Amino acid sequence: MISDITHPLERFIAFVYERECIRKRRENGPPPWTEEPILQHYRFTNIHREDDKVSKHYQKTIRARYGETDLVFPGTVLYRWFNRPETCDMLFNQPDFNYQSTFERYVQLGELDILLHRLRMTSVPHVTGAYIITGMRGHPKGEGVMRWFHIWCEKPWRDMWVAWKSHPPLLQEIYEQIQSIGLGSFMRAQLIADLKYLPFLKNAQDWWTFAAPGPGSLRGLNVLTGNDMNARWNEQEWLEQLTVLNNIVTPSLEKVGISKLHNQDLQNCLCEFSKFEKTRMGKGRPRQVFRSGAC
């Protein structure tokens, strides 16, 4: 059992390996897919963000459709702000008058009511529970998110996209620049995790090393470095230590058939590992469970 492994680093490697094994077993047969009780009962994301169910829906709905055109940028913002396939199907995958989608009609005409009308036709909840999203005071959450998106679209996002296409920047530079058009650190990192797979960004010098810390990944790295789980990190020191950790775990993961993780996926693994550790120690538990009792 992973829970019985005493060395934190070995426990982390075993956790990553078992999560990948579970993903493959789920594709090939019914539960149970693991003997580890915590992983049987609670939901954890895949080790590669690209393999998650919602990310696959995003890839087909946004990235494959819009490619490197400027629509991929606001499309990704809108998709991830809701992050719920049912809502996004209504916004992106259904025709609206003479337009292929409500999203494309909105971008062309710029009228908020286009988005709000379509949103009110969808069932609630509109927004996923996986992300902590702040709506707009005085409005239902989904409508508030839509109003924030409308405000965002009035900013010079298209000029920014054209500049990136002309002179592809570092991912860190994108992360810093999009702060100026009204996105928080968590959402900025999520957008980069989606957009970095576009061809013009795949050669970014920091493609493998870029990552932004979140509370869970900070706790996860603290477990592996022997610190108090809630100890604070300087962001640059955290990133340097994350890269060191990647170099340490890569040979062990490659031995069991898992290729090198880029730092954003490793960051996510640390976040999920912190949930596993809190559950193992009886200090908390993940929010999402498997109703059947099997992962």
C-alpha positions as CSV (number, residue, x, y, z in Angstrom):
1,M,0.0,0.0,0.0
2,I,1.2,3.5,-0.8
3,S,0.1,4.6,2.7
4,D,2.5,2.2,4.3
5,I,5.6,3.6,2.5
6,T,7.5,5.5,5.2
7,H,9.9,7.6,3.0
8,P,8.0,10.7,1.6
9,L,9.8,10.8,-1.7
10,E,9.2,7.1,-2.3
11,R,5.6,7.5,-1.3
12,F,5.2,10.3,-3.8
13,I,6.8,8.3,-6.6
14,A,4.5,5.4,-5.8
15,F,1.5,7.8,-5.7
16,V,2.3,9.2,-9.2
17,Y,2.9,5.7,-10.6
18,E,-0.4,4.3,-9.2
19,R,-2.4,7.2,-10.4
20,E,-1.1,6.6,-14.0
21,C,-1.9,2.9,-13.6
22,I,-5.4,3.7,-12.4
23,R,-6.0,5.8,-15.5
24,K,-4.9,2.9,-17.8
25,R,-7.0,0.3,-15.8
26,R,-10.1,2.5,-16.0
27,E,-9.7,2.6,-19.8
28,N,-9.6,-1.2,-20.0
29,G,-12.0,-2.6,-17.4
30,P,-14.4,-2.2,-14.5
31,P,-13.4,-1.3,-10.9
32,P,-11.7,-1.8,-8.6
33,W,-8.6,-0.3,-10.3
34,T,-6.4,-0.1,-7.2
35,E,-6.0,-1.7,-3.8
36,E,-5.0,1.6,-2.1
37,P,-8.1,2.6,0.0
38,I,-7.6,6.4,-0.3
39,L,-7.4,6.2,-4.1
40,Q,-10.4,3.9,-4.2
41,H,-12.6,6.3,-2.3
42,Y,-11.5,9.8,-3.4
43,R,-11.1,11.4,-6.8
44,F,-7.6,12.6,-7.8
45,T,-6.7,14.2,-11.1
46,N,-4.5,12.4,-13.6
47,I,-0.7,12.9,-13.5
48,H,-0.9,14.6,-17.0
49,R,-3.4,17.4,-17.0
50,E,-4.0,16.8,-20.7
51,D,-5.5,13.3,-19.8
52,D,-8.3,14.7,-17.6
53,K,-11.8,14.4,-18.9
54,V,-12.5,18.2,-18.9
55,S,-9.2,18.9,-20.5
56,K,-9.9,16.5,-23.3
57,H,-13.3,18.2,-23.9
58,Y,-11.5,21.6,-23.9
59,Q,-8.9,20.3,-26.5
60,K,-11.7,19.2,-28.9
61,T,-13.9,22.2,-28.3
62,I,-11.4,25.0,-28.3
63,R,-7.8,24.2,-29.2
64,A,-8.5,21.8,-32.1
65,R,-11.1,24.2,-33.5
66,Y,-9.4,27.5,-33.3
67,G,-5.7,26.5,-33.5
68,E,-3.4,29.5,-33.4
69,T,-6.1,32.0,-34.4
70,D,-6.8,34.8,-32.0
71,L,-10.2,33.2,-31.0
72,V,-8.3,30.5,-29.1
73,F,-7.3,33.0,-26.4
74,P,-10.8,34.3,-25.3
75,G,-12.2,30.8,-26.0
76,T,-9.8,29.3,-23.5
77,V,-10.5,32.1,-21.0
78,L,-14.3,31.5,-21.3
79,Y,-14.0,27.8,-21.2
80,R,-11.8,27.6,-18.1
81,W,-13.8,30.3,-16.3
82,F,-16.7,27.9,-16.4
83,N,-14.8,24.6,-16.8
84,R,-18.0,22.6,-17.1
85,P,-18.5,20.7,-20.3
86,E,-22.3,20.9,-20.2
87,T,-22.1,24.7,-20.0
88,C,-19.4,25.0,-22.6
89,D,-21.2,22.7,-25.0
90,M,-24.0,25.3,-25.1
91,L,-21.6,28.2,-25.6
92,F,-19.2,26.6,-28.1
93,N,-20.8,23.5,-29.7
94,Q,-24.3,24.7,-30.7
95,P,-25.2,27.1,-33.6
96,D,-26.6,30.5,-32.7
97,F,-28.6,32.2,-35.6
98,N,-26.1,32.4,-38.5
99,Y,-23.1,31.8,-36.3
100,Q,-21.4,28.5,-35.6
101,S,-21.7,29.1,-31.8
102,T,-22.8,31.6,-29.2
103,F,-19.2,32.4,-28.4
104,E,-18.4,33.3,-32.0
105,R,-21.5,35.4,-32.3
106,Y,-20.6,37.3,-29.1
107,V,-17.0,37.9,-30.3
108,Q,-18.3,39.3,-33.6
109,L,-21.0,41.5,-32.0
110,G,-19.7,42.2,-28.5
111,E,-23.1,42.2,-26.8
112,L,-23.3,40.7,-23.3
113,D,-27.0,39.8,-23.7
114,I,-26.0,37.2,-26.3
115,L,-24.0,35.3,-23.6
116,L,-26.5,35.8,-20.8
117,H,-29.4,34.6,-22.9
118,R,-27.6,31.4,-23.8
119,L,-26.4,30.9,-20.2
120,R,-30.0,31.1,-18.9
121,M,-31.0,28.3,-21.3
122,T,-28.5,25.9,-19.6
123,S,-29.2,24.0,-16.4
124,V,-27.4,24.9,-13.2
125,P,-24.8,24.6,-11.8
126,H,-23.1,26.5,-14.6
127,V,-19.6,26.5,-13.0
128,T,-17.5,23.6,-12.0
129,G,-16.7,23.0,-8.3
130,A,-13.1,22.1,-9.2
131,Y,-12.0,25.7,-9.4
132,I,-12.7,28.4,-6.8
133,I,-14.3,31.1,-9.0
134,T,-15.4,34.5,-7.8
135,G,-18.6,35.7,-9.4
136,M,-19.9,39.3,-9.4
137,R,-21.8,40.6,-6.4
138,G,-25.5,40.8,-6.9
139,H,-25.7,38.2,-9.7
140,P,-26.0,34.4,-9.8
141,K,-22.6,32.9,-10.0
142,G,-22.7,31.8,-13.6
143,E,-24.1,35.2,-14.7
144,G,-21.4,37.0,-12.6
145,V,-18.7,35.0,-14.3
146,M,-20.1,35.9,-17.7
147,R,-20.1,39.6,-16.8
148,W,-16.5,39.4,-15.7
149,F,-15.7,37.8,-19.0
150,H,-17.4,40.6,-20.9
151,I,-15.3,43.1,-19.0
152,W,-12.2,41.1,-19.8
153,C,-13.1,41.1,-23.5
154,E,-13.0,44.9,-23.6
155,K,-9.3,44.8,-22.8
156,P,-6.6,44.6,-25.5
157,W,-6.3,40.8,-25.6
158,R,-6.2,40.7,-29.4
159,D,-3.2,43.0,-29.6
160,M,-1.5,40.8,-27.0
161,W,-2.1,37.7,-29.0
162,V,-0.8,39.2,-32.2
163,A,2.4,40.3,-30.4
164,W,2.9,36.8,-29.0
165,K,2.4,35.2,-32.4
166,S,4.9,37.6,-34.0
167,H,7.6,37.1,-31.3
168,P,6.8,34.0,-29.2
169,P,7.7,34.9,-25.6
170,L,8.6,32.8,-22.6
171,L,5.7,31.2,-20.8
172,Q,6.8,33.2,-17.7
173,E,6.4,36.4,-19.8
174,I,2.9,35.4,-20.8
175,Y,2.0,34.7,-17.2
176,E,3.2,38.1,-16.2
177,Q,1.6,40.0,-19.1
178,I,-1.9,38.6,-18.8
179,Q,-2.0,39.9,-15.2
180,S,-2.5,43.3,-16.8
181,I,-5.8,42.2,-18.4
182,G,-7.5,41.1,-15.2
183,L,-6.7,37.5,-14.5
184,G,-5.5,36.0,-11.2
185,S,-2.4,33.8,-10.7
186,F,-4.4,30.5,-10.7
187,M,-6.3,31.2,-13.9
188,R,-3.2,32.6,-15.6
189,A,-1.3,29.3,-14.9
190,Q,-4.3,27.3,-16.1
191,L,-4.4,29.2,-19.4
192,I,-0.7,28.6,-20.0
193,A,-1.2,24.9,-19.3
194,D,-3.7,24.8,-22.2
195,L,-2.1,27.2,-24.6
196,K,1.5,25.9,-24.3
197,Y,0.6,22.9,-26.6
198,L,0.0,25.2,-29.5
199,P,2.8,24.8,-32.1
200,F,4.2,28.4,-31.8
201,L,4.6,28.0,-28.0
202,K,6.0,24.5,-28.0
203,N,9.5,25.8,-28.5
204,A,9.4,28.2,-25.5
205,Q,12.7,28.0,-23.6
206,D,10.8,27.5,-20.3
207,W,8.2,25.0,-21.7
208,W,9.5,22.3,-19.4
209,T,10.4,24.4,-16.4
210,F,7.6,27.0,-16.1
211,A,5.1,26.6,-13.2
212,A,3.2,28.8,-10.8
213,P,2.8,27.6,-7.2
214,G,-0.6,27.0,-5.6
215,P,-1.4,26.2,-2.0
216,G,-1.6,22.5,-2.6
217,S,1.7,22.2,-4.4
218,L,3.3,24.3,-1.7
219,R,2.1,21.8,0.9
220,G,3.1,18.9,-1.2
221,L,6.7,20.1,-1.7
222,N,6.9,20.8,2.1
223,V,6.1,17.2,2.7
224,L,8.9,16.0,0.4
225,T,11.4,18.5,1.8
226,G,10.6,17.7,5.5
227,N,9.1,21.1,6.3
228,D,5.9,21.8,8.1
229,M,3.1,21.3,5.6
230,N,2.0,24.9,5.8
231,A,5.5,26.5,5.7
232,R,5.8,29.4,3.3
233,W,8.0,29.6,0.2
234,N,9.6,32.4,-1.8
235,E,8.2,31.8,-5.3
236,Q,11.6,31.7,-7.0
237,E,13.0,29.3,-4.4
238,W,9.9,27.1,-4.8
239,L,10.3,26.9,-8.6
240,E,14.0,26.1,-8.2
241,Q,13.2,23.3,-5.7
242,L,10.5,22.0,-8.0
243,T,13.0,21.7,-10.8
244,V,15.4,19.9,-8.5
245,L,12.6,17.5,-7.5
246,N,11.8,16.9,-11.2
247,N,15.4,15.9,-11.8
248,I,15.3,13.5,-8.8
249,V,12.0,11.7,-9.6
250,T,12.4,11.5,-13.4
251,P,14.8,8.5,-13.5
252,S,12.5,6.5,-11.1
253,L,9.4,7.3,-13.1
254,E,11.1,6.5,-16.4
255,K,12.0,3.1,-15.0
256,V,8.3,2.3,-14.6
257,G,7.4,3.7,-18.0
258,I,6.4,7.3,-17.2
259,S,8.2,9.9,-19.3
260,K,9.5,13.2,-17.8
261,L,6.8,15.5,-16.5
262,H,6.9,19.1,-17.2
263,N,6.9,21.3,-14.1
264,Q,3.3,22.3,-14.4
265,D,2.2,18.6,-14.4
266,L,4.6,18.0,-11.5
267,Q,3.2,20.9,-9.7
268,N,-0.3,19.4,-10.1
269,C,1.0,16.0,-8.8
270,L,2.3,17.8,-5.7
271,C,-1.1,19.4,-5.2
272,E,-2.9,16.0,-5.4
273,F,-0.3,14.4,-3.2
274,S,-0.9,17.0,-0.5
275,K,-4.6,15.9,-0.5
276,F,-3.5,12.3,-0.3
277,E,-1.2,13.1,2.6
278,K,-3.8,15.1,4.5
279,T,-6.2,12.2,4.2
280,R,-3.5,9.6,5.2
281,M,-2.7,11.7,8.3
282,G,-6.4,12.3,9.2
283,K,-6.0,16.1,8.7
284,G,-8.5,16.5,5.9
285,R,-9.8,14.8,2.8
286,P,-10.5,15.6,-0.9
287,R,-13.9,17.1,-1.7
288,Q,-14.8,14.7,-4.5
289,V,-15.5,11.0,-3.8
290,F,-16.5,8.1,-6.0
291,R,-20.1,7.2,-5.4
292,S,-19.4,3.6,-6.1
293,G,-16.6,3.5,-3.7
294,A,-14.1,2.6,-6.4
295,C,-11.7,5.1,-8.1
